[in-house]
Amino acid sequence: MEECTFEEGMAELEATVRALEGGQLSLNDSFAAYKRGAELYQKLKAMLDEGEARITVLTQNGEAEIERPEQ
């Protein structure tokens, strides 16, 4: 998958799911769409996992809330 934002990837994944659920794709197009959807899912999951790891580091033990500056 080329570089894209999480939001762009989610939009493409949602469109892919809608196309598959619509039942208008040929069998070969359905296979290609399913493969693309699986690739997108893996990429988006990796992005979320990376974000979770970064938050864990930022919060020291992974359970504390990130302190917000006083306004």
Secondary structure, DSSP 8 states (H G I E B T S, - for coil): -----HHHHHHHHHHHHHHHHHT-S-HHHHHHHHHHHHHHHHHHHHHHHHHHHHHHHHTTTTTS-------
